[in-house]
């Protein structure tokens, strides 16, 4: 069951949750199982359906994140600019001094993240 789920999901971190959900779902639907049929195939079908549902949810979420990313970044930029304007030159100078005091690798990470996107 784990292989079926892992092969379907784009997010490896969700595999354990979906496996757990599949076992719980199978247990709760046990009265729907027809004795004499392949139990393993029945449980795999439940796992596959849950994995497909999780995949669709993940893809919808990712699509929404990409669609609104530009808007979120613009709103954040406006908020950062407003906060920066309120801080004044002295605070920005102090902040620059703190960044400059970081070790080279840490300074590069901070500058890449905040200054160069």
Biopython code that builds the backbone (N, CA, C, O; Angstrom):
import numpy as np
from Bio.PDB.StructureBuilder import StructureBuilder

atoms = [
    (1, "UNK", "N", (0.826, -1.184, 0.000)),
    (1, "UNK", "CA", (0.000, 0.000, 0.000)),
    (1, "UNK", "C", (0.870, 1.247, 0.000)),
    (1, "UNK", "O", (0.552, 2.228, -0.673)),
    (2, "UNK", "N", (1.947, 1.216, 0.738)),
    (2, "UNK", "CA", (2.845, 2.368, 0.826)),
    (2, "UNK", "C", (3.427, 2.716, -0.537)),
    (2, "UNK", "O", (3.561, 3.893, -0.871)),
    (3, "UNK", "N", (3.772, 1.708, -1.324)),
    (3, "UNK", "CA", (4.341, 1.925, -2.653)),
    (3, "UNK", "C", (3.303, 2.570, -3.572)),
    (3, "UNK", "O", (3.628, 3.477, -4.338)),
    (4, "UNK", "N", (2.064, 2.105, -3.497)),
    (4, "UNK", "CA", (0.987, 2.671, -4.312)),
    (4, "UNK", "C", (0.817, 4.149, -3.994)),
    (4, "UNK", "O", (0.705, 4.977, -4.898)),
    (5, "UNK", "N", (0.798, 4.474, -2.721)),
    (5, "UNK", "CA", (0.595, 5.854, -2.292)),
    (5, "UNK", "C", (1.809, 6.707, -2.642)),
    (5, "UNK", "O", (1.658, 7.800, -3.187)),
    (6, "UNK", "N", (2.994, 6.229, -2.339)),
    (6, "UNK", "CA", (4.212, 7.005, -2.610)),
    (6, "UNK", "C", (4.391, 7.263, -4.103)),
    (6, "UNK", "O", (4.912, 8.306, -4.495)),
    (7, "UNK", "N", (3.963, 6.324, -4.928)),
    (7, "UNK", "CA", (4.081, 6.504, -6.367)),
    (7, "UNK", "C", (3.090, 7.499, -6.931)),
    (7, "UNK", "O", (3.253, 7.955, -8.063)),
    (8, "UNK", "N", (2.078, 7.844, -6.177)),
    (8, "UNK", "CA", (1.031, 8.754, -6.637)),
    (8, "UNK", "C", (1.229, 10.175, -6.136)),
    (8, "UNK", "O", (0.894, 11.138, -6.825)),
    (9, "UNK", "N", (1.771, 10.298, -4.939)),
    (9, "UNK", "CA", (1.839, 11.623, -4.311)),
    (9, "UNK", "C", (3.098, 12.384, -4.717)),
    (9, "UNK", "O", (4.189, 11.815, -4.739)),
    (10, "UNK", "N", (2.947, 13.673, -5.039)),
    (10, "UNK", "CA", (4.116, 14.493, -5.345)),
    (10, "UNK", "C", (4.845, 14.959, -4.085)),
    (10, "UNK", "O", (5.988, 15.411, -4.161)),
    (11, "UNK", "N", (4.196, 14.851, -2.937)),
    (11, "UNK", "CA", (4.769, 15.313, -1.674)),
    (11, "UNK", "C", (5.111, 14.110, -0.800)),
    (11, "UNK", "O", (4.217, 13.517, -0.197)),
    (12, "UNK", "N", (6.399, 13.736, -0.719)),
    (12, "UNK", "CA", (6.772, 12.563, 0.076)),
    (12, "UNK", "C", (6.378, 12.682, 1.547)),
    (12, "UNK", "O", (6.174, 11.674, 2.223)),
    (13, "UNK", "N", (6.274, 13.901, 2.035)),
    (13, "UNK", "CA", (5.915, 14.103, 3.435)),
    (13, "UNK", "C", (4.488, 13.696, 3.759)),
    (13, "UNK", "O", (4.157, 13.505, 4.929)),
    (14, "UNK", "N", (3.638, 13.559, 2.752)),
    (14, "UNK", "CA", (2.234, 13.213, 2.986)),
    (14, "UNK", "C", (1.985, 11.709, 2.953)),
    (14, "UNK", "O", (0.887, 11.261, 3.283)),
    (15, "UNK", "N", (2.976, 10.934, 2.566)),
    (15, "UNK", "CA", (2.781, 9.484, 2.394)),
    (15, "UNK", "C", (2.318, 8.824, 3.689)),
    (15, "UNK", "O", (1.331, 8.088, 3.682)),
    (16, "UNK", "N", (3.005, 9.069, 4.787)),
    (16, "UNK", "CA", (2.636, 8.424, 6.055)),
    (16, "UNK", "C", (1.213, 8.778, 6.469)),
    (16, "UNK", "O", (0.476, 7.922, 6.959)),
    (17, "UNK", "N", (0.825, 10.036, 6.274)),
    (17, "UNK", "CA", (-0.535, 10.452, 6.649)),
    (17, "UNK", "C", (-1.583, 9.730, 5.809)),
    (17, "UNK", "O", (-2.609, 9.297, 6.334)),
    (18, "UNK", "N", (-1.333, 9.600, 4.517)),
    (18, "UNK", "CA", (-2.302, 8.941, 3.648)),
    (18, "UNK", "C", (-2.342, 7.439, 3.929)),
    (18, "UNK", "O", (-3.417, 6.839, 3.882)),
    (19, "UNK", "N", (-1.202, 6.821, 4.219)),
    (19, "UNK", "CA", (-1.189, 5.403, 4.589)),
    (19, "UNK", "C", (-2.041, 5.200, 5.841)),
    (19, "UNK", "O", (-2.865, 4.287, 5.903)),
    (20, "UNK", "N", (-1.835, 6.049, 6.819)),
    (20, "UNK", "CA", (-2.621, 5.952, 8.057)),
    (20, "UNK", "C", (-4.105, 6.133, 7.753)),
    (20, "UNK", "O", (-4.942, 5.370, 8.234)),
    (21, "UNK", "N", (-4.422, 7.140, 6.958)),
    (21, "UNK", "CA", (-5.822, 7.398, 6.599)),
    (21, "UNK", "C", (-6.430, 6.200, 5.850)),
    (21, "UNK", "O", (-7.601, 5.874, 6.045)),
    (22, "UNK", "N", (-5.640, 5.557, 5.004)),
    (22, "UNK", "CA", (-6.135, 4.396, 4.255)),
    (22, "UNK", "C", (-6.482, 3.254, 5.201)),
    (22, "UNK", "O", (-7.524, 2.617, 5.042)),
    (23, "UNK", "N", (-5.628, 2.985, 6.180)),
    (23, "UNK", "CA", (-5.921, 1.907, 7.132)),
    (23, "UNK", "C", (-7.158, 2.233, 7.966)),
    (23, "UNK", "O", (-7.992, 1.361, 8.213)),
    (24, "UNK", "N", (-7.275, 3.473, 8.396)),
    (24, "UNK", "CA", (-8.450, 3.864, 9.184)),
    (24, "UNK", "C", (-9.709, 3.761, 8.327)),
    (24, "UNK", "O", (-10.731, 3.247, 8.781)),
    (25, "UNK", "N", (-9.637, 4.247, 7.093)),
    (25, "UNK", "CA", (-10.792, 4.173, 6.191)),
    (25, "UNK", "C", (-11.187, 2.725, 5.928)),
    (25, "UNK", "O", (-12.370, 2.385, 5.958)),
    (26, "UNK", "N", (-10.204, 1.878, 5.671)),
    (26, "UNK", "CA", (-10.494, 0.462, 5.433)),
    (26, "UNK", "C", (-11.167, -0.158, 6.657)),
    (26, "UNK", "O", (-12.120, -0.924, 6.516)),
    (27, "UNK", "N", (-10.689, 0.160, 7.832)),
    (27, "UNK", "CA", (-11.285, -0.367, 9.061)),
    (27, "UNK", "C", (-12.731, 0.109, 9.206)),
    (27, "UNK", "O", (-13.619, -0.676, 9.542)),
    (28, "UNK", "N", (-12.960, 1.405, 8.950)),
    (28, "UNK", "CA", (-14.310, 1.954, 9.096)),
    (28, "UNK", "C", (-15.276, 1.418, 8.040)),
    (28, "UNK", "O", (-16.484, 1.371, 8.273)),
    (29, "UNK", "N", (-14.754, 1.016, 6.891)),
    (29, "UNK", "CA", (-15.591, 0.491, 5.814)),
    (29, "UNK", "C", (-15.555, -1.034, 5.737)),
    (29, "UNK", "O", (-16.003, -1.619, 4.751)),
    (30, "UNK", "N", (-15.037, -1.658, 6.749)),
    (30, "UNK", "CA", (-14.879, -3.110, 6.736)),
    (30, "UNK", "C", (-16.203, -3.827, 6.456)),
    (30, "UNK", "O", (-16.198, -4.894, 5.843)),
    (31, "UNK", "N", (-17.312, -3.276, 6.882)),
    (31, "UNK", "CA", (-18.601, -3.932, 6.634)),
    (31, "UNK", "C", (-18.962, -3.908, 5.142)),
    (31, "UNK", "O", (-19.811, -4.681, 4.697)),
    (32, "UNK", "N", (-18.300, -2.997, 4.351)),
    (32, "UNK", "CA", (-18.542, -2.951, 2.903)),
    (32, "UNK", "C", (-17.731, -4.000, 2.147)),
    (32, "UNK", "O", (-18.006, -4.274, 0.979)),
    (33, "UNK", "N", (-16.745, -4.581, 2.801)),
    (33, "UNK", "CA", (-15.912, -5.598, 2.150)),
    (33, "UNK", "C", (-16.737, -6.872, 1.944)),
    (33, "UNK", "O", (-17.444, -7.324, 2.844)),
    (34, "UNK", "N", (-16.629, -7.437, 0.740)),
    (34, "UNK", "CA", (-17.346, -8.682, 0.419)),
    (34, "UNK", "C", (-16.415, -9.861, 0.664)),
    (34, "UNK", "O", (-15.427, -10.020, -0.053)),
    (35, "UNK", "N", (-16.705, -10.676, 1.645)),
    (35, "UNK", "CA", (-15.871, -11.858, 1.901)),
    (35, "UNK", "C", (-15.757, -12.718, 0.643)),
    (35, "UNK", "O", (-16.712, -12.873, -0.117)),
    (36, "UNK", "N", (-14.577, -13.264, 0.450)),
    (36, "UNK", "CA", (-14.312, -14.082, -0.715)),
    (36, "UNK", "C", (-13.620, -13.310, -1.830)),
    (36, "UNK", "O", (-13.062, -13.907, -2.750)),
    (37, "UNK", "N", (-13.658, -11.974, -1.747)),
    (37, "UNK", "CA", (-12.938, -11.166, -2.731)),
    (37, "UNK", "C", (-11.543, -10.877, -2.179)),
    (37, "UNK", "O", (-11.246, -11.179, -1.023)),
    (38, "UNK", "N", (-10.706, -10.298, -3.007)),
    (38, "UNK", "CA", (-9.308, -10.047, -2.633)),
    (38, "UNK", "C", (-9.221, -8.855, -1.666)),
    (38, "UNK", "O", (-9.394, -7.704, -2.068)),
    (39, "UNK", "N", (-8.954, -9.146, -0.407)),
    (39, "UNK", "CA", (-8.874, -8.099, 0.616)),
    (39, "UNK", "C", (-7.744, -7.114, 0.318)),
    (39, "UNK", "O", (-7.917, -5.905, 0.477)),
    (40, "UNK", "N", (-6.597, -7.623, -0.112)),
    (40, "UNK", "CA", (-5.444, -6.758, -0.397)),
    (40, "UNK", "C", (-5.789, -5.782, -1.532)),
    (40, "UNK", "O", (-5.469, -4.595, -1.452)),
    (41, "UNK", "N", (-6.435, -6.282, -2.575)),
    (41, "UNK", "CA", (-6.825, -5.415, -3.695)),
    (41, "UNK", "C", (-7.838, -4.369, -3.226)),
    (41, "UNK", "O", (-7.785, -3.222, -3.671)),
    (42, "UNK", "N", (-8.741, -4.741, -2.351)),
    (42, "UNK", "CA", (-9.750, -3.818, -1.827)),
    (42, "UNK", "C", (-9.078, -2.688, -1.033)),
    (42, "UNK", "O", (-9.418, -1.516, -1.200)),
    (43, "UNK", "N", (-8.125, -3.052, -0.172)),
    (43, "UNK", "CA", (-7.411, -2.049, 0.623)),
    (43, "UNK", "C", (-6.546, -1.175, -0.291)),
    (43, "UNK", "O", (-6.451, 0.034, -0.081)),
    (44, "UNK", "N", (-5.917, -1.780, -1.304)),
    (44, "UNK", "CA", (-5.119, -1.000, -2.261)),
    (44, "UNK", "C", (-5.989, 0.015, -3.013)),
    (44, "UNK", "O", (-5.559, 1.142, -3.259)),
    (45, "UNK", "N", (-7.198, -0.383, -3.371)),
    (45, "UNK", "CA", (-8.109, 0.534, -4.069)),
    (45, "UNK", "C", (-8.456, 1.722, -3.176)),
    (45, "UNK", "O", (-8.512, 2.858, -3.649)),
    (46, "UNK", "N", (-8.685, 1.472, -1.913)),
    (46, "UNK", "CA", (-8.944, 2.568, -0.964)),
    (46, "UNK", "C", (-7.727, 3.487, -0.898)),
    (46, "UNK", "O", (-7.858, 4.709, -0.955)),
    (47, "UNK", "N", (-6.549, 2.893, -0.779)),
    (47, "UNK", "CA", (-5.307, 3.679, -0.697)),
    (47, "UNK", "C", (-5.112, 4.500, -1.966)),
    (47, "UNK", "O", (-4.757, 5.677, -1.899)),
    (48, "UNK", "N", (-5.341, 3.886, -3.116)),
    (48, "UNK", "CA", (-5.160, 4.573, -4.400)),
    (48, "UNK", "C", (-6.124, 5.767, -4.507)),
    (48, "UNK", "O", (-5.730, 6.850, -4.939)),
    (49, "UNK", "N", (-7.378, 5.560, -4.113)),
    (49, "UNK", "CA", (-8.360, 6.657, -4.172)),
    (49, "UNK", "C", (-7.974, 7.807, -3.241)),
    (49, "UNK", "O", (-8.059, 8.977, -3.615)),
    (50, "UNK", "N", (-7.553, 7.463, -2.041)),
    (50, "UNK", "CA", (-7.127, 8.514, -1.099)),
    (50, "UNK", "C", (-5.890, 9.232, -1.620)),
    (50, "UNK", "O", (-5.780, 10.450, -1.478)),
    (51, "UNK", "N", (-4.956, 8.500, -2.220)),
    (51, "UNK", "CA", (-3.751, 9.118, -2.769)),
    (51, "UNK", "C", (-4.101, 10.060, -3.918)),
    (51, "UNK", "O", (-3.539, 11.150, -4.026)),
    (52, "UNK", "N", (-5.033, 9.636, -4.780)),
    (52, "UNK", "CA", (-5.451, 10.513, -5.885)),
    (52, "UNK", "C", (-6.131, 11.766, -5.357)),
    (52, "UNK", "O", (-5.919, 12.858, -5.884)),
    (53, "UNK", "N", (-6.943, 11.616, -4.324)),
    (53, "UNK", "CA", (-7.588, 12.787, -3.719)),
    (53, "UNK", "C", (-6.550, 13.746, -3.139)),
    (53, "UNK", "O", (-6.638, 14.960, -3.320)),
    (54, "UNK", "N", (-5.567, 13.181, -2.441)),
    (54, "UNK", "CA", (-4.501, 14.006, -1.859)),
    (54, "UNK", "C", (-3.697, 14.687, -2.955)),
    (54, "UNK", "O", (-3.329, 15.852, -2.809)),
    (55, "UNK", "N", (-3.417, 13.992, -4.042)),
    (55, "UNK", "CA", (-2.681, 14.569, -5.168)),
    (55, "UNK", "C", (-3.448, 15.749, -5.775)),
    (55, "UNK", "O", (-2.867, 16.799, -6.049)),
    (56, "UNK", "N", (-4.751, 15.565, -5.983)),
    (56, "UNK", "CA", (-5.568, 16.662, -6.518)),
    (56, "UNK", "C", (-5.559, 17.862, -5.578)),
    (56, "UNK", "O", (-5.446, 19.006, -6.019)),
    (57, "UNK", "N", (-5.679, 17.588, -4.263)),
    (57, "UNK", "CA", (-5.656, 18.682, -3.286)),
    (57, "UNK", "C", (-4.331, 19.418, -3.355)),
    (57, "UNK", "O", (-4.305, 20.649, -3.348)),
    (58, "UNK", "N", (-3.215, 18.670, -3.424)),
    (58, "UNK", "CA", (-1.883, 19.264, -3.482)),
    (58, "UNK", "C", (-1.724, 20.111, -4.742)),
    (58, "UNK", "O", (-1.194, 21.221, -4.683)),
    (59, "UNK", "N", (-2.182, 19.592, -5.878)),
    (59, "UNK", "CA", (-2.072, 20.343, -7.137)),
    (59, "UNK", "C", (-2.919, 21.610, -7.113)),
    (59, "UNK", "O", (-2.486, 22.652, -7.606)),
    (60, "UNK", "N", (-4.122, 21.534, -6.545)),
    (60, "UNK", "CA", (-4.958, 22.746, -6.416)),
    (60, "UNK", "C", (-4.271, 23.785, -5.543)),
    (60, "UNK", "O", (-4.240, 24.968, -5.879)),
    (61, "UNK", "N", (-3.725, 23.337, -4.428)),
    (61, "UNK", "CA", (-3.038, 24.254, -3.512)),
    (61, "UNK", "C", (-1.836, 24.893, -4.192)),
    (61, "UNK", "O", (-1.618, 26.098, -4.071)),
    (62, "UNK", "N", (-1.064, 24.098, -4.899)),
    (62, "UNK", "CA", (0.122, 24.617, -5.595)),
    (62, "UNK", "C", (-0.279, 25.626, -6.673)),
    (62, "UNK", "O", (0.362, 26.666, -6.831)),
    (63, "UNK", "N", (-1.331, 25.313, -7.402)),
    (63, "UNK", "CA", (-1.823, 26.223, -8.442)),
    (63, "UNK", "C", (-2.246, 27.551, -7.824)),
    (63, "UNK", "O", (-1.934, 28.617, -8.357)),
    (64, "UNK", "N", (-2.956, 27.486, -6.702)),
    (64, "UNK", "CA", (-3.395, 28.701, -6.030)),
    (64, "UNK", "C", (-2.190, 29.504, -5.528)),
    (64, "UNK", "O", (-2.170, 30.729, -5.646)),
    (65, "UNK", "N", (-1.201, 28.829, -4.978)),
    (65, "UNK", "CA", (-0.021, 29.530, -4.487)),
    (65, "UNK", "C", (0.690, 30.259, -5.618)),
    (65, "UNK", "O", (1.098, 31.408, -5.454)),
    (66, "UNK", "N", (0.840, 29.610, -6.753)),
    (66, "UNK", "CA", (1.511, 30.239, -7.891)),
    (66, "UNK", "C", (0.689, 31.403, -8.431)),
    (66, "UNK", "O", (1.238, 32.436, -8.812)),
    (67, "UNK", "N", (-0.628, 31.230, -8.461)),
    (67, "UNK", "CA", (-1.509, 32.276, -8.985)),
    (67, "UNK", "C", (-1.432, 33.548, -8.140)),
    (67, "UNK", "O", (-1.459, 34.655, -8.678)),
    (68, "UNK", "N", (-1.339, 33.393, -6.837)),
    (68, "UNK", "CA", (-1.376, 34.547, -5.952)),
    (68, "UNK", "C", (0.000, 34.987, -5.460)),
    (68, "UNK", "O", (0.103, 35.951, -4.701)),
    (69, "UNK", "N", (1.049, 34.299, -5.879)),
    (69, "UNK", "CA", (2.390, 34.626, -5.414)),
    (69, "UNK", "C", (2.780, 36.064, -5.750)),
    (69, "UNK", "O", (3.329, 36.771, -4.905)),
    (70, "UNK", "N", (2.503, 36.496, -6.970)),
    (70, "UNK", "CA", (2.854, 37.858, -7.379)),
    (70, "UNK", "C", (2.128, 38.879, -6.504)),
    (70, "UNK", "O", (2.725, 39.860, -6.060)),
    (71, "UNK", "N", (0.854, 38.647, -6.262)),
    (71, "UNK", "CA", (0.084, 39.573, -5.433)),
    (71, "UNK", "C", (0.607, 39.595, -3.997)),
    (71, "UNK", "O", (0.716, 40.661, -3.390)),
    (72, "UNK", "N", (0.923, 38.439, -3.466)),
    (72, "UNK", "CA", (1.444, 38.361, -2.097)),
    (72, "UNK", "C", (2.790, 39.083, -1.998)),
    (72, "UNK", "O", (3.026, 39.837, -1.054)),
    (73, "UNK", "N", (3.672, 38.849, -2.975)),
    (73, "UNK", "CA", (4.978, 39.507, -2.957)),
    (73, "UNK", "C", (4.833, 41.021, -3.066)),
    (73, "UNK", "O", (5.562, 41.760, -2.405)),
    (74, "UNK", "N", (3.906, 41.486, -3.889)),
    (74, "UNK", "CA", (3.705, 42.937, -4.036)),
    (74, "UNK", "C", (3.187, 43.541, -2.734)),
    (74, "UNK", "O", (3.642, 44.606, -2.316)),
    (75, "UNK", "N", (2.247, 42.870, -2.102)),
    (75, "UNK", "CA", (1.733, 43.380, -0.822)),
    (75, "UNK", "C", (2.830, 43.386, 0.242)),
    (75, "UNK", "O", (2.917, 44.314, 1.047)),
    (76, "UNK", "N", (3.656, 42.357, 0.241)),
    (76, "UNK", "CA", (4.760, 42.304, 1.197)),
    (76, "UNK", "C", (5.754, 43.425, 0.918)),
    (76, "UNK", "O", (6.252, 44.062, 1.846)),
    (77, "UNK", "N", (6.044, 43.667, -0.362)),
    (77, "UNK", "CA", (6.980, 44.738, -0.721)),
    (77, "UNK", "C", (6.460, 46.087, -0.237)),
    (77, "UNK", "O", (7.218, 46.884, 0.316)),
    (78, "UNK", "N", (5.165, 46.344, -0.444)),
    (78, "UNK", "CA", (4.562, 47.604, -0.002)),
    (78, "UNK", "C", (4.664, 47.728, 1.516)),
    (78, "UNK", "O", (5.009, 48.792, 2.029)),
    (79, "UNK", "N", (4.365, 46.641, 2.239)),
    (79, "UNK", "CA", (4.436, 46.662, 3.704)),
    (79, "UNK", "C", (5.863, 46.866, 4.180)),
    (79, "UNK", "O", (6.096, 47.608, 5.135)),
    (80, "UNK", "N", (6.819, 46.221, 3.531)),
    (80, "UNK", "CA", (8.231, 46.385, 3.911)),
    (80, "UNK", "C", (8.694, 47.808, 3.635)),
    (80, "UNK", "O", (9.390, 48.409, 4.453)),
    (81, "UNK", "N", (8.304, 48.352, 2.472)),
    (81, "UNK", "CA", (8.672, 49.731, 2.153)),
    (81, "UNK", "C", (8.102, 50.707, 3.172)),
    (81, "UNK", "O", (8.791, 51.635, 3.597)),
    (82, "UNK", "N", (6.850, 50.504, 3.567)),
    (82, "UNK", "CA", (6.221, 51.383, 4.558)),
    (82, "UNK", "C", (6.939, 51.278, 5.897)),
    (82, "UNK", "O", (7.185, 52.292, 6.550)),
    (83, "UNK", "N", (7.276, 50.064, 6.310)),
    (83, "UNK", "CA", (7.987, 49.880, 7.582)),
    (83, "UNK", "C", (9.371, 50.499, 7.511)),
    (83, "UNK", "O", (9.830, 51.107, 8.479)),
    (84, "UNK", "N", (10.035, 50.353, 6.384)),
    (84, "UNK", "CA", (11.367, 50.919, 6.209)),
    (84, "UNK", "C", (11.327, 52.437, 6.285)),
    (84, "UNK", "O", (12.197, 53.057, 6.895)),
    (85, "UNK", "N", (10.323, 53.027, 5.669)),
    (85, "UNK", "CA", (10.186, 54.487, 5.707)),
    (85, "UNK", "C", (10.001, 54.984, 7.136)),
    (85, "UNK", "O", (10.498, 56.054, 7.486)),
    (86, "UNK", "N", (9.297, 54.223, 7.961)),
    (86, "UNK", "CA", (9.049, 54.616, 9.344)),
    (86, "UNK", "C", (10.305, 54.469, 10.206)),
    (86, "UNK", "O", (10.482, 55.202, 11.179)),
    (87, "UNK", "N", (11.157, 53.542, 9.856)),
    (87, "UNK", "CA", (12.347, 53.296, 10.663)),
    (87, "UNK", "C", (13.334, 54.459, 10.621)),
    (87, "UNK", "O", (13.966, 54.791, 11.624)),
    (88, "UNK", "N", (13.450, 55.046, 9.493)),
    (88, "UNK", "CA", (14.395, 56.133, 9.362)),
    (88, "UNK", "C", (15.792, 55.643, 9.008)),
    (88, "UNK", "O", (16.096, 54.453, 9.093)),
    (89, "UNK", "N", (16.613, 56.571, 8.619)),
    (89, "UNK", "CA", (17.961, 56.265, 8.125)),
    (89, "UNK", "C", (18.839, 55.646, 9.212)),
    (89, "UNK", "O", (19.646, 54.764, 8.919)),
    (90, "UNK", "N", (18.697, 56.090, 10.452)),
    (90, "UNK", "CA", (19.564, 55.591, 11.525)),
    (90, "UNK", "C", (19.333, 54.099, 11.772)),
    (90, "UNK", "O", (20.287, 53.335, 11.919)),
    (91, "UNK", "N", (18.068, 53.691, 11.815)),
    (91, "UNK", "CA", (17.763, 52.285, 12.042)),
    (91, "UNK", "C", (18.260, 51.428, 10.875)),
    (91, "UNK", "O", (18.778, 50.331, 11.082)),
    (92, "UNK", "N", (18.102, 51.927, 9.665)),
    (92, "UNK", "CA", (18.563, 51.176, 8.496)),
    (92, "UNK", "C", (20.088, 51.062, 8.505)),
    (92, "UNK", "O", (20.641, 50.033, 8.115)),
    (93, "UNK", "N", (20.758, 52.113, 8.946)),
    (93, "UNK", "CA", (22.215, 52.078, 9.044)),
    (93, "UNK", "C", (22.645, 51.027, 10.076)),
    (93, "UNK", "O", (23.594, 50.279, 9.842)),
    (94, "UNK", "N", (21.946, 50.972, 11.214)),
    (94, "UNK", "CA", (22.245, 49.975, 12.250)),
    (94, "UNK", "C", (22.005, 48.559, 11.728)),
    (94, "UNK", "O", (22.798, 47.652, 11.980)),
    (95, "UNK", "N", (20.914, 48.384, 11.008)),
    (95, "UNK", "CA", (20.606, 47.081, 10.439)),
    (95, "UNK", "C", (21.679, 46.658, 9.436)),
    (95, "UNK", "O", (22.096, 45.500, 9.419)),
    (96, "UNK", "N", (22.117, 47.586, 8.615)),
    (96, "UNK", "CA", (23.176, 47.287, 7.638)),
    (96, "UNK", "C", (24.452, 46.870, 8.371)),
    (96, "UNK", "O", (25.154, 45.963, 7.925)),
    (97, "UNK", "N", (24.753, 47.528, 9.493)),
    (97, "UNK", "CA", (25.919, 47.164, 10.297)),
    (97, "UNK", "C", (25.811, 45.748, 10.836)),
    (97, "UNK", "O", (26.801, 45.016, 10.873)),
    (98, "UNK", "N", (24.609, 45.359, 11.256)),
    (98, "UNK", "CA", (24.394, 43.986, 11.753)),
    (98, "UNK", "C", (24.613, 42.968, 10.641)),
    (98, "UNK", "O", (25.262, 41.943, 10.851)),
    (99, "UNK", "N", (24.082, 43.245, 9.483)),
    (99, "UNK", "CA", (24.247, 42.325, 8.352)),
    (99, "UNK", "C", (25.711, 42.238, 7.961)),
    (99, "UNK", "O", (26.221, 41.150, 7.692)),
    (100, "UNK", "N", (26.389, 43.375, 7.928)),
    (100, "UNK", "CA", (27.819, 43.387, 7.572)),
    (100, "UNK", "C", (28.668, 42.612, 8.577)),
    (100, "UNK", "O", (29.728, 42.094, 8.225)),
    (101, "UNK", "N", (28.205, 42.530, 9.831)),
    (101, "UNK", "CA", (28.963, 41.834, 10.869)),
    (101, "UNK", "C", (28.807, 40.309, 10.789)),
    (101, "UNK", "O", (29.541, 39.579, 11.455)),
    (102, "UNK", "N", (27.871, 39.831, 9.992)),
    (102, "UNK", "CA", (27.680, 38.386, 9.861)),
    (102, "UNK", "C", (28.860, 37.755, 9.135)),
    (102, "UNK", "O", (29.558, 38.414, 8.365)),
    (103, "UNK", "N", (29.068, 36.475, 9.392)),
    (103, "UNK", "CA", (30.087, 35.722, 8.646)),
    (103, "UNK", "C", (29.673, 35.703, 7.173)),
    (103, "UNK", "O", (28.487, 35.776, 6.851)),
    (104, "UNK", "N", (30.648, 35.607, 6.300)),
    (104, "UNK", "CA", (30.401, 35.725, 4.861)),
    (104, "UNK", "C", (29.258, 34.826, 4.354)),
    (104, "UNK", "O", (28.393, 35.319, 3.631)),
    (105, "UNK", "N", (29.220, 33.534, 4.702)),
    (105, "UNK", "CA", (28.123, 32.702, 4.168)),
    (105, "UNK", "C", (26.746, 33.168, 4.653)),
    (105, "UNK", "O", (25.793, 33.216, 3.876)),
    (106, "UNK", "N", (26.652, 33.507, 5.931)),
    (106, "UNK", "CA", (25.375, 33.968, 6.475)),
    (106, "UNK", "C", (24.980, 35.312, 5.859)),
    (106, "UNK", "O", (23.811, 35.533, 5.542)),
    (107, "UNK", "N", (25.936, 36.190, 5.695)),
    (107, "UNK", "CA", (25.675, 37.499, 5.086)),
    (107, "UNK", "C", (25.158, 37.314, 3.653)),
    (107, "UNK", "O", (24.220, 37.991, 3.234)),
    (108, "UNK", "N", (25.771, 36.402, 2.918)),
    (108, "UNK", "CA", (25.350, 36.153, 1.537)),
    (108, "UNK", "C", (23.912, 35.644, 1.485)),
    (108, "UNK", "O", (23.133, 36.045, 0.620)),
    (109, "UNK", "N", (23.567, 34.757, 2.418)),
    (109, "UNK", "CA", (22.201, 34.222, 2.450)),
    (109, "UNK", "C", (21.206, 35.339, 2.737)),
    (109, "UNK", "O", (20.189, 35.455, 2.052)),
    (110, "UNK", "N", (21.488, 36.158, 3.740)),
    (110, "UNK", "CA", (20.586, 37.257, 4.099)),
    (110, "UNK", "C", (20.438, 38.223, 2.936)),
    (110, "UNK", "O", (19.324, 38.633, 2.610)),
    (111, "UNK", "N", (21.540, 38.591, 2.308)),
    (111, "UNK", "CA", (21.484, 39.536, 1.195)),
    (111, "UNK", "C", (20.732, 38.932, 0.008)),
    (111, "UNK", "O", (19.937, 39.616, -0.636)),
    (112, "UNK", "N", (20.978, 37.669, -0.279)),
    (112, "UNK", "CA", (20.258, 37.030, -1.390)),
    (112, "UNK", "C", (18.761, 36.991, -1.114)),
    (112, "UNK", "O", (17.956, 37.271, -2.003)),
    (113, "UNK", "N", (18.390, 36.647, 0.100)),
    (113, "UNK", "CA", (16.983, 36.499, 0.415)),
    (113, "UNK", "C", (16.252, 37.837, 0.446)),
    (113, "UNK", "O", (15.169, 37.968, -0.125)),
    (114, "UNK", "N", (16.841, 38.830, 1.110)),
    (114, "UNK", "CA", (16.113, 40.089, 1.316)),
    (114, "UNK", "C", (16.405, 41.131, 0.234)),
    (114, "UNK", "O", (15.532, 41.936, -0.090)),
    (115, "UNK", "N", (17.573, 41.130, -0.310)),
    (115, "UNK", "CA", (17.907, 42.178, -1.261)),
    (115, "UNK", "C", (17.691, 41.777, -2.700)),
    (115, "UNK", "O", (17.341, 42.612, -3.534)),
    (116, "UNK", "N", (17.894, 40.514, -3.002)),
    (116, "UNK", "CA", (17.855, 40.096, -4.398)),
    (116, "UNK", "C", (16.738, 39.101, -4.688)),
    (116, "UNK", "O", (16.731, 38.453, -5.735)),
    (117, "UNK", "N", (15.815, 38.984, -3.775)),
    (117, "UNK", "CA", (14.666, 38.095, -3.998)),
    (117, "UNK", "C", (15.032, 36.647, -3.964)),
    (117, "UNK", "O", (14.168, 35.787, -4.135)),
]
sb = StructureBuilder()
sb.init_structure("model")
sb.init_model(0)
sb.init_chain("A")
sb.init_seg("    ")
for serial, (resi, resn, name, xyz) in enumerate(atoms, 1):
    if name == "N":
        sb.init_residue(resn, " ", resi, " ")
    sb.init_atom(name, np.array(xyz, "f"), 0.0, 1.0, " ", f" {name:<3s}", serial, name[0])
structure = sb.get_structure()
